[in-house]
Structures are given as C-alpha cells and as structure tokens.
Amino acid sequence: MSHSSTSAFRTFGLIGFPLSHSFSKKYFDQKFRNEDISNVSYGLFPLKDEQELKKFVLSRNYSGLNVTIPYKQAVMPLLDEISEEARAIGAVNVIQNNNGHLIGCNTDCRGF
C-alpha cells in the first residue's frame, strides 16, 4: 500500500546553483519507488541569483526542499522559523513547508 495514496501530490527538491553535479534527484526518485511512495516528485531547481531564490522560496509551491551552495545562509531571512541547530551553525540545508509555515533546519551536523 502506498504511503500517500490518499494525500495530495507533493513536490520536493533541491535548490542551489549549479546543480548539474547533484545526485539528489536520482537518489530520491529511487527511494520513493523502493518505499512505494506515490503522488510525490523530486526536482532540481537551479536558482541563478538571490532574486530567483526569494521568489521560489516564498512561492511555497513545494512540500520540502534541500538547500545547497550558495544559498544555505541566504535562505535564512526568508523563513518563518529556524531550528536551534541551523541557527547555531548559521546555515539551513532543509526547508519544511508546514501548511505555508517555512521551517529551516540543518541536518549536516547529524550527518557528521
């Protein structure tokens, strides 16, 4: 049974620039298939400057984002809430869209 069989279509993705080197789309597409998660997409969103960053982030047309260089710090003022870890590190690498409330987190510290 699909995890999201009764929920609306959700979009996730990676923002940054450039993104041609990223393995994230392939990784998440495979993960969603392996875990039978439907109604979900993962895209790469190369944003060329901070104006594009602001427009995209504030559109809130996504469920969640991974953030990579050069926007891990620039994205912070656009968010409604920032986790203690992200604030302490001074960078956000994950954005959760909780019904329009944007929450920035940093999972790099857990990874290390």
C-alpha positions as a Markdown table, in Angstrom:
| # | Residue | x | y | z |
|---|---|---|---|---|
| 1 | Met | 0.0 | 0.0 | 0.0 |
| 2 | Ser | 1.3 | 3.5 | -0.9 |
| 3 | His | 2.1 | 5.8 | 2.0 |
| 4 | Ser | 0.4 | 8.7 | 0.3 |
| 5 | Ser | -2.4 | 7.1 | -1.6 |
| 6 | Thr | -5.0 | 9.5 | -0.1 |
| 7 | Ser | -2.9 | 12.6 | 0.1 |
| 8 | Ala | -2.4 | 15.4 | -2.4 |
| 9 | Phe | 0.6 | 15.5 | -4.8 |
| 10 | Arg | 3.7 | 16.7 | -3.0 |
| 11 | Thr | 6.8 | 18.3 | -4.6 |
| 12 | Phe | 10.2 | 18.1 | -3.0 |
| 13 | Gly | 13.5 | 19.2 | -4.5 |
| 14 | Leu | 17.0 | 20.7 | -4.3 |
| 15 | Ile | 17.7 | 24.4 | -4.7 |
| 16 | Gly | 21.1 | 25.9 | -5.3 |
| 17 | Phe | 23.4 | 26.7 | -8.3 |
| 18 | Pro | 24.8 | 24.9 | -10.1 |
| 19 | Leu | 23.1 | 21.6 | -9.7 |
| 20 | Ser | 24.4 | 19.6 | -12.6 |
| 21 | His | 26.7 | 17.6 | -10.2 |
| 22 | Ser | 23.8 | 16.6 | -7.9 |
| 23 | Phe | 22.8 | 13.0 | -7.4 |
| 24 | Ser | 19.8 | 14.0 | -5.3 |
| 25 | Lys | 17.0 | 13.6 | -7.9 |
| 26 | Lys | 18.2 | 10.1 | -8.8 |
| 27 | Tyr | 18.5 | 9.2 | -5.1 |
| 28 | Phe | 15.1 | 10.4 | -4.1 |
| 29 | Asp | 13.3 | 9.1 | -7.2 |
| 30 | Gln | 14.7 | 5.6 | -6.4 |
| 31 | Lys | 13.9 | 6.0 | -2.6 |
| 32 | Phe | 10.3 | 6.9 | -3.4 |
| 33 | Arg | 9.9 | 3.9 | -5.8 |
| 34 | Asn | 11.6 | 1.5 | -3.3 |
| 35 | Glu | 9.3 | 2.6 | -0.5 |
| 36 | Asp | 6.2 | 2.7 | -2.7 |
| 37 | Ile | 5.6 | 6.4 | -2.1 |
| 38 | Ser | 3.4 | 7.8 | -4.8 |
| 39 | Asn | 2.0 | 11.3 | -5.5 |
| 40 | Val | 5.5 | 12.7 | -4.9 |
| 41 | Ser | 8.1 | 14.3 | -7.2 |
| 42 | Tyr | 11.7 | 15.4 | -6.5 |
| 43 | Gly | 13.1 | 18.1 | -8.8 |
| 44 | Leu | 16.2 | 20.1 | -9.3 |
| 45 | Phe | 15.7 | 23.8 | -9.1 |
| 46 | Pro | 18.8 | 25.7 | -10.2 |
| 47 | Leu | 18.3 | 29.3 | -9.0 |
| 48 | Lys | 20.8 | 31.7 | -10.6 |
| 49 | Asp | 20.7 | 34.5 | -8.0 |
| 50 | Glu | 19.1 | 35.6 | -4.7 |
| 51 | Gln | 16.2 | 37.2 | -6.5 |
| 52 | Glu | 15.2 | 33.8 | -8.0 |
| 53 | Leu | 15.8 | 32.3 | -4.6 |
| 54 | Lys | 13.5 | 34.6 | -2.9 |
| 55 | Lys | 10.7 | 34.3 | -5.5 |
| 56 | Phe | 10.9 | 30.5 | -5.4 |
| 57 | Val | 11.1 | 30.0 | -1.7 |
| 58 | Leu | 8.3 | 32.5 | -0.9 |
| 59 | Ser | 6.1 | 30.9 | -3.6 |
| 60 | Arg | 5.6 | 28.0 | -1.1 |
| 61 | Asn | 4.8 | 25.7 | -4.1 |
| 62 | Tyr | 6.6 | 22.7 | -2.5 |
| 63 | Ser | 6.4 | 20.4 | 0.5 |
| 64 | Gly | 10.1 | 20.5 | 1.3 |
| 65 | Leu | 13.5 | 21.5 | -0.1 |
| 66 | Asn | 17.1 | 20.6 | 0.3 |
| 67 | Val | 19.3 | 23.6 | 0.1 |
| 68 | Thr | 22.9 | 23.6 | -1.2 |
| 69 | Ile | 25.5 | 26.2 | -2.1 |
| 70 | Pro | 25.4 | 29.1 | -2.4 |
| 71 | Tyr | 22.1 | 29.5 | -0.6 |
| 72 | Lys | 22.5 | 27.9 | 2.8 |
| 73 | Gln | 22.8 | 31.2 | 4.6 |
| 74 | Ala | 20.9 | 33.5 | 2.1 |
| 75 | Val | 17.7 | 31.5 | 2.6 |
| 76 | Met | 17.5 | 32.0 | 6.3 |
| 77 | Pro | 15.9 | 35.5 | 6.4 |
| 78 | Leu | 13.1 | 34.1 | 4.1 |
| 79 | Leu | 11.9 | 31.5 | 6.6 |
| 80 | Asp | 9.3 | 31.7 | 9.3 |
| 81 | Glu | 11.3 | 29.6 | 11.8 |
| 82 | Ile | 14.8 | 28.3 | 12.1 |
| 83 | Ser | 15.8 | 25.3 | 14.2 |
| 84 | Glu | 18.3 | 25.7 | 17.0 |
| 85 | Glu | 20.9 | 23.6 | 15.1 |
| 86 | Ala | 20.6 | 25.7 | 12.0 |
| 87 | Arg | 20.8 | 28.9 | 14.0 |
| 88 | Ala | 23.9 | 27.7 | 15.8 |
| 89 | Ile | 25.6 | 26.5 | 12.6 |
| 90 | Gly | 24.5 | 29.6 | 10.7 |
| 91 | Ala | 23.1 | 27.7 | 7.8 |
| 92 | Val | 20.0 | 25.9 | 6.6 |
| 93 | Asn | 20.1 | 22.8 | 4.4 |
| 94 | Val | 16.5 | 21.6 | 4.7 |
| 95 | Ile | 13.2 | 23.6 | 4.4 |
| 96 | Gln | 10.0 | 22.1 | 5.6 |
| 97 | Asn | 6.7 | 23.7 | 4.4 |
| 98 | Asn | 4.2 | 23.1 | 7.1 |
| 99 | Asn | 1.0 | 24.4 | 5.7 |
| 100 | Gly | 2.7 | 27.6 | 4.4 |
| 101 | His | 4.9 | 28.0 | 7.5 |
| 102 | Leu | 8.5 | 27.6 | 6.4 |
| 103 | Ile | 10.9 | 25.9 | 8.8 |
| 104 | Gly | 14.6 | 25.8 | 8.2 |
| 105 | Cys | 16.7 | 23.0 | 9.7 |
| 106 | Asn | 20.3 | 21.8 | 9.4 |
| 107 | Thr | 20.9 | 18.1 | 9.1 |
| 108 | Asp | 24.6 | 18.3 | 8.3 |
| 109 | Cys | 25.6 | 18.1 | 12.0 |
| 110 | Arg | 23.7 | 14.8 | 12.3 |
| 111 | Gly | 25.4 | 13.5 | 9.2 |
| 112 | Phe | 28.8 | 14.1 | 10.6 |
